[in-house]
Amino acid sequence: MDSSAGGGPHSPPASGAWRSGDDPGQRRFATLFVDDPLRLEAGGVLGGAGAPITVAYETWGTLAEDRSNVVLLEHALTGDTHVAGHAGEGHPTPGWWEDLVGPGRAIDTNRFFVVVTNVLGGCQGTTGPASLAADGAPYGSRFPVLTIRDQVAAEAALLDALGIEQLYAVLGGSMGGMRALEWALLFPDRVQRLMLMACGAAATAEQIALCHIQSEIIRADRGFNGGDYYDADPGMGPWRGLAVARQLGQVTYRSREEFRERFGRQSQAGEDPLAGGRFQVEGYLEYQGNKLVDRFDANSYLVLSRAMDLHDVGRGRGGVASALSRVKAATTVIGFDTDRLYHPDEQEALARYLPPGAPFRILPSAFGHDAFLLEIVQLTPFVTEALA
């Protein structure tokens, strides 16, 4: 393991985008699978001689002498290592759980050693499609198919390199919840506690359909070039496709109640929809799409979305019920009543199939699926209890 930066994201033509080689703040880089590649569930390989895997990570708190106080936090689709702290150079967004992680907070860094990685296939420092392959060119269209299990295997290799054998807890929501769940199944003797939010045991047909549409929007962008766009002239990548895909995703991340109360049929300030102007909700979606383009890679969006499509804890384990019955970690399951992307009945199924006694709550929220990032006040007592 070393601290040198490996592949980073392709930087779209926007200010403030993270660029390969930056190493500000707490972010560190581990070089893994140097000699032997990671053998992927779909049959490919990643890493090995000439192109080892780089995993970006950040830590908070102090590792106990017996290494028993490690809490692993798993980010969602477009998240990164920066769970707490300000935005700035190298950190395009503020911490995504800023009010949950820190001294005296629910995830108390006076007590716990918190680790957050950037997921394999991502674009904030960990090996992904924009990283350089053994031939010195970006992977692009050559990047292999990943599953959630592959991503967890890469995280496990990082923790092995850090000398961490046991995890006091693993917490995650959405795609992060999928990885947290796979941790408890792939490494049942390493995980003591588990908190799953706004996720299910396997991707549903509707979730796959929504990912498919977003992926097709990106691929239809003339700048996509089959996934090999990293050498294109500035501004010529598939940024329009990525922005529109994000707009569709954003609708599914929030609730119809929020859209109705927040936007209704109000027009954008100074614009008249009858004269070709925009409604407020249209301006909001355009803003969200363009904001993602400033910090994310279209190929990573495709790779990670497909990993979510392939999520199925029952694959090769005798089905979902059989797999979940093997979880040993003390597990808390949280859902939100307005989540239309990962419906509360998916959390109900998780709780039903997990060993008896798993605490389970469906919390009210106007924020839909994004509630696991935004409902900090509601989540705090449940996180505190899960880590007690």
N, C-alpha and C positions, 0 to 999 in steps of 0.2 A: 504494500500500500504506500502511496506517496501523496503529496499535497498539490501536485501539478494539475492544472485544469485540462480536461480532455475536450471532447466535442461540446459545443454549445449550440444555441439556437441560431437559425438564420435570422438576421435582423431585418425586418421590413423597413421600408423607407419612412421612419418616424423617429422623432427625438426621444431620448430616454430609453431606448430598447437595450436590453442586456446583450453584451457581445462576448464571444468566447475569449477567455483569458482574464476577464475581470475577476477579482477575488476580494471584494470588499467585505467589511463586517465580519460576521461569524461563519460565513459560508466556506466550506472546505470540500476537497475533492479526493476521493479514494479511487485508486486504479486497481481493478479486480479482474480475475479471469485472464491473467497475463499469459500463462502457458497453455492451459486447457480452456476451451470455450464453454460458455453456458449452453447446455443442450436444451432446446426449447420444446415446449409441449407439442407444438404443431409440426415438429420434425426438423426445423432449421437449427442453426447455431449462431451465437453472437459472442464476440470476444476472441481470445486466443492470440497467437503470435502476430504481431504487426498491427493489431487493432483491439487492445484490451478494452474492457468496459470501464467507463468512468461513472461514478455515482456521486452526485453533489448532496451535501447534507449540512445541517446546522444543529447545534446543541445549545441547551440552556440549563443552568443549574450545575451541580457538582455531583460527579459519579461517586457513589458510596464505596468505601473500601472493599466491601464484599460484592460490589456491583449488583446489588439487589433492588435498586430504586429507579430502574430505567422505564420510562414511559415513551412508547413509540406512537407518534401521531401521523395519520395517513391523510394526505390532501386529496381533493377531488379532481375532476377532469382537467381544469385549467389552473390548478393551484401550483404551489412550489414549496420550497423549503422554508419560506419566511412566514412562520406561524405567528410570530410576535416581533414588533419593532416597526420603525418608520419606513416609509418608502424613501428611495434614494438611489444613488448609483449602485447598480447590481441588484436592486430590489425594486421592481417596477410597481409594486403595490404595497400598501401597509400590511402588517401581519393579519392573516385571515382569521385567526382566533385571538386577536390582541387582548381582548378583555377576559379571556379564560386562562391564559398562560402568563405566569409571572409570579413574583414574590407575593405570598398571601392570597393568591387567586385560587380558583378551583383546582387548576393544575399547578400546584405550588412549586415553583422552582427553588424554594428554600428546602424542599423535601425531596423533590424528584429531579432526576437527570432526564431531560426531555430531548428526544432525537426526532428529527424530521428529515426525510430524504426527498429528493426529486425523483419521481417515478421513472423507471426504465421505459424508454420510448418518448420521454418528455423533451422539453426544450429550454430548461433552465439549469443547464450544467451537467445533467446526466446524459449518457449516450442515447441518442435518438436518430431520426432520419437525417438530420442536418450534420451529424458528426462525420468525421472522416473514416472511411473504410481503410483496409490494409493497402489499397492502391493509391491512397492519398487524396481521393475524390470523395465528396459527400455520398452517403448511402443513397439518399433520395428514394427512387422507386425500388431499389434493391433491399431496402430494410425489411427484415423478416416479420412474419406475423407473430405477435406476442399475445400471451394470455395473462390473466391476473396472477396465475401461479408462477409464471416466469418472473413477473415483477417482484413477487414476494421472495423468490429464490435469490434475486439480486440483492434485495435488502438483507436477507439472512447472511449472504456472503459479506456484506459490509459490517454487520454486527459481529460476525466471526473475526473479521480483521481488527475490529476494535476491542476484541476480547470480552464481548458481552454475550453470555450464554442464556441468561434468563431475562424475561420481560415482565416487569410488575404489571403492566397493562398495555394494551393496544387499543386505540380509539380511532374511529374514522366515520365519515359520512359520505353517502353516495358512492362514487368509485373508491373512496378511501375506506368505506365500510366493507366493500367487497374484499379489499386487500386485508383488512383486519380479520375478516371471517376466514379467509384462506390461511392466514398465519395460524389460527387456532386449529386448523385441520392438517396443514402440512407439518407443523411443529407443535403438536399438542402438549409436549412436555416442557416447552419453553415459555408458554404464555399462561400467566396466572389469572388475569382479568381481561375482559373484553367488553367494549362498548360499541354497539352498532347503531347507526342513525341513518334513516332515510335511504335504505337499501333493501335488497331482497336476496334470496338464495340463488336465483338464476334470472337472467334477463328474460323479459316477457316479449311476446311478439310485437306489442305496441312500442316498447322501448327500442327494439331492433329496427322497426319501421321508421321511427323518428331519427335514429342515427343514420339509417340508410339515406333518407332524404337529404340530411345535412351533408353527408359524404358526397352524394351525387352533385349537390350544388357546388362544392369545392372542385370536384373533378371536371365539371362543365365550364369552369373558368378557363378562358383561353391561355391565361398565364400559368396554368398548372403544369402543362407540358408533360403529362404522365407522371408527375412527381419529381421531375428533374428540372428544377427552376432556380437552383441556387447560384448559377452563374449568369442569370438573366440581368439585363440592365436594371438599375434602380427603379422601383415602381412597377416592374413588369411581372412580378410574381402573382400568385392567385389570391391577392388580398381582398378583392371584391367578393370572391366566392366565400372566403373565410368569414368576412364580415356578415354576409347574408346568412350563412349557416348559423353563426352565433345569434343572429336575430331570431331565427326559428327556435333555437335552443332556449333563448331567454324567455320566450313565451311559455315554454314548458316548465321553466324553473320557478316561475311565480304563479300566483293564483288568480282565477277570474275575479275573485272578490277584490284583490288589490288593484287589478287593472280597472275595475269598475269605479272604485272609490278614488283612486289616484288620478286617473285620466278621464274617465267617462268619454264624452264626445267633444272635449275641449280642443280647440285648435292651438297650434303652436303660436307663441306670442308674435304678433305682427303678421300672421299668415291667415289666409282664407282658403279652406279646402275647396270651396266652390270655384275659386280662381286659380286652382293648381297648387295651393299651399298644403301644408301638412297638418294632420291631427297631432296632438301632444304625444300620443302613444307611438306614432311613427318616428317622431324626433328622438324619443327615448330609445327605441330599438336601434336606430341608426347610430346613436351615441355608443350604445353597448357594443355593437359590432365593430365600430372603428376603434374603440378602446382595446378590444382584444387583439386586433391586428398590430397594435403597437408593441405587443409583448409575446405573441404566440406564433408558432409555426403551423402552417396548414397540414403538412405531412404528419406532424405529431398529433394534431386533432384527429386525423384519420386513423392512425395507429392505436391511439388510446380509446377512441370510440369503438373500434373493432374489438379490442380487448374486453370492453364492457359488454358488447354483444355476445362474446364467447363465455361470459361468466356463467358458470353452472357448477355449484359445489357438488352436485350429484354425479357429475361425469366421472366414470370409472370407479365410483364408490357405492354402487348399488342404488342410486337415486338420492334425491334431496333428503328425504326423511331419514334414510340410513346414515347419510353423511353427517347431518346435524346431530344425530343421537350420540356421535362420538366426541363432540366438543367437551373438553375437560375444564376449560376456563370458566370462571364465574362471570356470567354474561348479563349485560343490561341491553335492552332493545328499546329504541326510541323512534317513534314516527310522528308525523304531523298531519292534522286532519284535512288540510287543504292541498296536500302534496298530490298533484295529478300525474307526476312522472313516475314516482315510486310510491304507489298507492298504499295507504295504511294497512290494507289486507295483506300486503307482502311482509310487513313487520309482524302482523298477527301470526302469519304462517311460521316465520322464524321462531317466535316465542313458543308456538305450539310444538314444533319439532325438536327444539333444544331440550336438553335434560330439564326435568321439572325444577321450578324455583327461580327461573330466570326473570328478573324484574322487567316489566313491560309497560310502557306508557305511550299513549297517543296524545300529543299536546296540541292545544288550539293555537293557530297562527294564521295571520293574513298573508304570510310570505310564501306559502307553498313549499316547494322542494328546497328553496334556499333558506328555509327556516333554520336548518342545522348550522348555518353560518351566522344568522342574524338574531335568533332568539336567545341571546346570551343570558338574560335574566332568568328565563324559564329553564334553561339547560343547566345553570350553575349548581343547583342542589342535586340534580341527578348525576352530574359528573363527580361532584364531591362524594356522593354516596357510592358511586361505582369504584372510586379510588380509596374508599375508607379501609 
